[in-house]
Amino acid sequence: MTKFVSGYEAAEKIPDHANVAVGGFCGFGSPDEVFIGIRDHFEKTGSPRDLTILKGVSVGDHGVRGSNRLAAKNLVGRVISGHVGLEPELAKMIADNQCLAYMLPLGTLTELFRAASAHRPGVLTRSGLQTFADPRLEGSKANTLTREKGEDLVTVKTVDGEECLYYKTLPIDVCVVRGTYADEDGNISMEKEALFADQMEAAAAAHNSGGIVIVQVEDIVQRGSLDPRDVKIHHFMVDYVVKASPENHTQGFDSPEFRPELTGSIRKPLSQLDPMPLNDRKVCGRRAAMELKRGSLINLGIGMPDSVAAVAAEEGFSDQFTMSIESGVLGGVPLTGLGLGACVNPEAMYKMADILDIYDGGGLDATVLGFAEMDEHGNINVSKFNGNVTGPGGFIDISQNTPNVIFIGTFTAGRLRTEYTDGKLHILQDGKYDKFKKQVEQITFSGDYAREHHQNVLVVTERAVFRLTEQGVMLTEVAPGADLKRDILAHMDFQPMISPDLTEMDQRIFRDEPMGLTIA
């Protein structure tokens, strides 16, 4: 029978050394009231301690909120995650070797929850081969402590002559997630959530592992009053319900207000959305949008790729293809920043595990993803910089299994200043850091794997466009106003091939007016 408790009382139920699955996606779905209770209980009693935190994506706001509240030495002993980019203190614990840490592809983590629920021995997947997740490289181990003392979570197995990565199932002792309402029986609805993420998978994994399920909600309502179509976790799985204070249960960290247009309750006219200013993001988004095809299913990644959605809305062809996010939201216009993972006017809201299955199976036609480093082999890094770990999120699942991959980002990083006038790029100050390296720090996308599987790979920056060929990285386009030697080749640690058909990027990309762009 479900019991109704405070966040502090819920923390009392969590044993030391437990494997704790945490739900949420970036700024959405954070059970903050429970996180506060766990931290308070630990600081007062020293328990629970030495927890393993399992979570798919960063749940935070670059500050104190979200699972960053759990970042305390001896409270967390191990982190198994796909991403920690929004949790600065948790990321610092990993960088300082204060806990064991593994960074896994997001799809692998959701499958591990499903495996725990179904009592399967493990997960077989191709996602991650020839990347840092591969045990022949780093085996997903994120810091020195883990490389020296951590167990191996992944091995290579050959099945029917094909290499796969194999992850042994981890039992889940505790699940901490959130919904919108709980009725008096403990049924959990999610009608005001902007996305569903992995709440159901985590709850089922804990329940079937003999663990406990803790769910934070906005309010408790009368028995039988919830629409069964809104109930996402039935009460037979729910052990404890925590009613949160309003400040610890906002719809998302991007806004203190509830936004019904993120749930499909209303539709907001897209004309009310402000057009993106002409800057590096928009330039890259415009060039990427030129590659899209009518009727395609497309994924947009974290950061600069969301500019493609803004460009499509401004140019009036948002309805000619379907945009999706690994959070499970399809259609509409994706939000940016802490709103990442949600969309204005979504057409459908899947569970995260379901959309990742589609991605892993090659269901996407194209994806637009960010990049931080690229090397002469065509390898891309988005997951580790100067020893500091952010993790891949869904990047590996998406990039490795999609036929058409477009990476976008500025050519250099750190205080880059540009200006766009008269249809030309003007570089006022170049970035401090070159992004085109002889060798990337960590392989999040393998150029060799892409060539072996005949992927079409394009890299778009504000001043140049590159294509990955069988022979290597080839420069194919240069921005009007950019000098080939001074602005491009001088900032690369390797010499790319130069296309015999090297062309100038479309000048419409660099003008502060709609392009009149259409897609085929």
N, C-alpha and C positions, 0 to 999 in steps of 0.2 A: 504494500500500500504506500502511495506517495505521501511524503511528509513535507510540511511547509516550514522552512527554517530561514534564519538570517544568513548572510554571507559568512559571518564569523562561525556560526554553528555548522555550516556546510564544510568549512575548513577543518573542523574537528573530526570529520568523517574520513579525511584523506590520510592514509597511513604513510609512514616514512618509506622511502625507497620505491614509491609507486610509479608506474608508467601512467602519465596523465595526458590524455588527448584533449587539446584545446581547440575550439572552433573559432570561426571568424575569417574575414578576408580583408586585409588592409584596414580601412577605417570603418568597416561594417561588421556587425555581429559580435562585438566584443562584450563578454560577460564581466564587465568591470566591477560590479558589486561583489562578485565572488572572488575576483582577483584581489580586491582590497581586503576582503576577509581572510584570504590565504596569507597575504603579506603581514597583516596585523597579528594573526595567530602565530605565525612563525617568529615575529619579533618579540612577542610576549612569552612564548613557551619554548621556542626552538624547534617546533614541529608544525607542519610536516617538513621533513628535511630530505635532502639527497633525492629529489624528484627527477624523473626523466620527463621532459616536456616534449610532446609530439604535436606538431602543428604544421599545416600545409604552407601558409603564407604569413608574412608579418601581420600581426594584429596590433596596430598602434598608430601614433600620430607624430612620430619623430620626437616625442617627448615622454611624459610619464605614463600616459594612458595605455590601455591594452595590456598585452602579456609582458610588456616592459616592467609592469609592477612586480613581476615575479623575479626580477633580476637582482638576486641577493646571494652572496656566497654561502654555501651550505644548504640554502633552500633548493637551488637547482644544481644537480650533479651532472646532468647530461641533457643536451638539446638535440633532438632529431627533427629537422625542419627543412622546408624548401626555401625559406627566405627570412632574413632578419633585418632587412633594410630600414624598417620603420621603428625598430626597437633598439635605440642607441646603447642603452646600458646592457642589454642582453648581448648585443654584438660586441661590446667592449669586454664582457666576461669571456667570450669566446676568444677574442684576440689576445687577451691577457692570460689565457690558459687556466682560467679559474673553473672550467667545467669541460667535460668531454663534449664534442660537437660533431654532428654529421649533417651535411647538406645533401638532400635527396631530391630528385625530380619530383614535382608536385604530383604527377599522375601515379608515381610509384608509392607515395605516401597514402594516397586515397585507396589504392589497391591493397596496401597493407592493412588498412582499417577493415576493408571488406574481407580480406583473408582471415583476420582475427575473428570476425563475426561468423564466418562460415567454417572455422576450424580447419582451414587449409594450411598445409605445412609452410607455404611460402608463395612468393610472387615471381614469375618468370616474365621478363620483358626485354625488348630490344632497346628501349629508350635509355640512353646513357652510354651505349657502346662508343668507345674511342673518345669519350669525354672524361672529365675529372671523376665522374661516378664510377668509371671502369676500374676495378681493382688493380689492373696492370698500370694504371696511372696513379690515382690518389685514393680510390675506393670510397669516395665521399667524405673522407676524414678531413675536418675543417681546420684543425690546429695541431700544434706540435704535441700537446698532451695526448690527443686522440691517436696520433700516429705512433706514439711511444707506448701507450697503455690501453688504448681502446680496442675492443674486440672487432673482428671483421664482420660487417653487416652484409656484405655483398661478395659473391663469388661468380666466376664465369662457368657456365655449363653449356654443353653442346646438345641440342635437341634436333633430331632428324637432320644432322649435318649443319645446323645453323647455330651460331653463337648467340647466347642470351645471358643476361645478368639475372642472378637469382638472389632474392632477399628472403631470409628466414622470417617467418611471422613472429611478431612481438605481441604478447597478450596486453590488453589494455585494462588497467586496474581502476581508473577513474576517468570519467568524461565530464568536461566542463564546457557547456555551450549555452546559447540563449535563443529564446523565441519571443513572440509578442505577448500572447496570453496563455495562461494555464487555467483550465477549469478546476472545479473542486475535486475531480478525480485525478488530475495531473496530466490530462491531455494537453499537448503543446501545439499552438498555432503560430503561424509566421506571416500573417497577412500584411503586417506593416514593415517587414524586413525588405531591404533593397536587393537582397540576394539570399540564396539558400545555402551555398557553400557545402560543407561536409558534416553538418550537424547530425543528420540521420546516420551516416556511416560511422561516426565516432561513437554515437550512443549505442548502436547495435554491437559494435566491437566491444565496448565495455560491458554491456549487459550479458553478451554471450561468453565473455571471458570470466564471468562471475564477479565482475566489478560493480561499481556504483555509477549512476548517472545523475549529474547535478545540472539543473537548467535554470537560468536566470530569465525572468519575464518582467514585462512592464506592469502587469496587473493580473489579478485572479478573478475569474468570472464564474457565474453559476453553472453548475453541472448541466450538460446537455445544450448549452447555449452556443457552442462553437459550431460553425459550419464544418461538417466532416471533410470537405474538400480543402479546408485550410489547416487541418490537423496534420502535422508533419512528423510528430513523434507521439506514439500512443502511450497511454499511461502505464502499460505493463512494463515498459522499459525505464520509466522515470522513478528514481528513488527519492530525490529531494528537489524541491522548487524554492527558489529565492526570488521574492518580490523586490525589485530594485528601486532605489530612489531615482527620481527623474533625471538628475544630473549624471547618474551613472548608467543611463539607459537611453541615450539619444540614438536616433536612427543611424547616424554615422558621425564620424569625427569631423567631417567637412562642414557641417552645419548643425546648430543646436535645434533647428526646426525640423519637423516631419515634412517630407516632400512626397506627396502622393504620386507625383509624376514618375517617381522611381519604382513604384510598385505596380503600375498599370491601372491604378484606381482612377486617374484622370490622364488626359493627353494634353501636353503643353504645346502651343503653336511654336514650331521651330523658328519662325520669324522673330520670336522674342529672344532668341539666343544671339548674343553679341558676336559679330564676325571676329576672327582672330586677326591681330595686327600683323603687318608684314614684317617677319623676323626670320631667324634661322629655322625655327620650328615649322613655320608655315611654308617656307621654301622647300624644305625636305619633305613635308607632308604632301605638297603639290606634286613634286616629282614622283613620289611613291604612288600617289593616286592615279597617275597616268598609266600605271601598269595593271590596274584592276580591270576585271572583265565583268560584264553584265551577267547576273544570275549566280555569281560566285558566293561561296561561304568563306568568309575572311576572318582571321583573328587579328586583333590589334593589341600590341604588347604595352608594357608599362612605360610611361614617360613620353618621349617625343612621338611615338607612333599614334597617340590619340589625336595628333594634329590632322591625320588623314580623315577622321570623322568630321572634324570642323570644316575641312576643305570640301568634303562631300556635301555637307549641309549647305555651305555657301554657294556651291556650284549647282545645287539642286538635283543631285543624283543619289542621295542617301537611300532611296527606295529601290535602286536598281541592283543592289546586291545586299547580302546579309552580313552585318558585322557581328562578331561574337567575342566574348571575353572568357578566359578560363574559369572565372567565377561561376559561369553557367548562364549568364544573361545574353540573350540574342536580340538583334535588331535595335532600333533607336539610335541615340547619339551618346556614346560613352562619355562619362565624366572624367575629369583630370585630377591630379593631385591626390588629396586624401579621399576624394570621391571615386578613385579608381576601383573598378569592379562593378559599378552600377551604371545604368543608362537612363537617360530621359526618354520616355515613351518606349519601354521595352516591348518586343513582340512576344517573347517567351522567356520563361525563367526555369532553366533546368537546374538539377543539382550539379555541383562542381564535378563530382566523380563521373557523372553521365557524359558531360561535354568533353571531359578529358579522355574518356573511352573513345569518343568519336575522333578526337584529335589523334590519339595514339594509333587508331586504325586507318589513318590517312584520309579522314573525311573532309579536311580542309582543302580548298582550292589554292589559297594563298595566305600568307601572313606577313604583317609588317611589324618588325621588332627593333628595339634599340640596340646599340652596340657601344662598348666602351673601348675595346682594343681589337685590332685585326692584325694578323701577321702574314708573311709571304706565302704560307701554306693555305691561306684561306680560313684559318682557325679564328673564332670569335670568342672574346671574353666579356662576360657581363657579371661575373659572380665573385671575383676576388681582386683586390687592388692594394698594393703595398702591404700585403699580409692581412688586410682587413677583409672580413668575409661578409658578403651580403646574401649569397646563395642564388640559385637559378630560378626559383619559383616554377612556373610552368614552361619556361623558355625551352628546356630540352625536349619535353614532350611535343611542343609545338614545332620547333625548328627542325627536328630530326625526322618528322613524319609528314611534312608538307611539301608538295612538289615545287611550289614557287615561293621563295623566301626573299623578302626585301628587308635589309638592315638599314636603318637610318640613324643619323647622328651628326653632330658637327665634326669638322675635319680635325680640329685641335680642341683641347679642353682647358678650362681655367682662364677666366677673364678675357675670353674672345669677344671682341667688339666689331660688329659689322653694320653696314648701312646699305640700303637698297634704293637707288634712284636711277631714273632713265633706263630702266630695264637691265641694270647691271649691279653686280656685287662690288662693294667697296670694303676692303678689310682695313679697319681703322687701327686695330691692335690684335695681333695674333695670340692664340692661346698659349699658356705656359707649357702645356704638355702635349707631346705628339702621341697620336693614337694608333698610327700605323707602325707596328713594331716588327723587329726581326723574329721575335717569339713572344706570344702572349703569356701573361703570368699564369693563367689557368684556362684550360680548354673547355668552354661551355658549348661550343658548336665546332664540330670537326669538319674541316675542309675536305680531308681525305674521304670521310664517310659520305659527304655530300656528292663527291665525284663518283664514288662507287655506286651510289643510288640515283645518279642522274638527276639531281635536283638543280633547278634553275635559281641561281643565287645572284642577287644584285645588291650592291652597297651604295647608298645615296648619302651624299653630304651637301653642304651648302655651296661647295665650290667644285665638286667632282663626283662622277659616277663611275663605279667599277663593276666588273662582272667576273665571277669565278669561272674559269675555263679549265679544260683538261690539262692545260700547260701551266696554269697558275692564275694570279690576279691580274686582270687587264683593265687599264684605264680606257673608258669609252667616251666620256663626255666631260667638258670643262665649262664652268660657268662664265658667262660674259662678264668681262672685267677682271677675271682671275688670270694670273700669269702662270704658265705651266711649270716653269723651273722654280721661280721665286715662291709661289704660293702653294704649290703641290709637292713636287719632287723633293724640294729642300726640307720638307717636314715629314719625310718618310724614311724609315730605317732600312727599307729595302727598295729595290728598283722594280716597279711593276712593268709588265708588258704594256706597250702603247698600241692601241688599236690602229690598224692602217686606215680605218674609217673614223678616226677621232673627230667628234663633232662638238658644237656648242650647245649647251643646254637651252631649252626653249625659253626665249626672252619673256614670254607671258608669265613664267614662274616668278619673275623678279619685279613685277609691276604691282602697285598697290590698287588693284581693281580686280573684279572677278575675271577669271581666265577665259570663261566661255568653254570650259572643259566638258567633254562628253566621253563616255566610255563605250567600248565596242561590245 
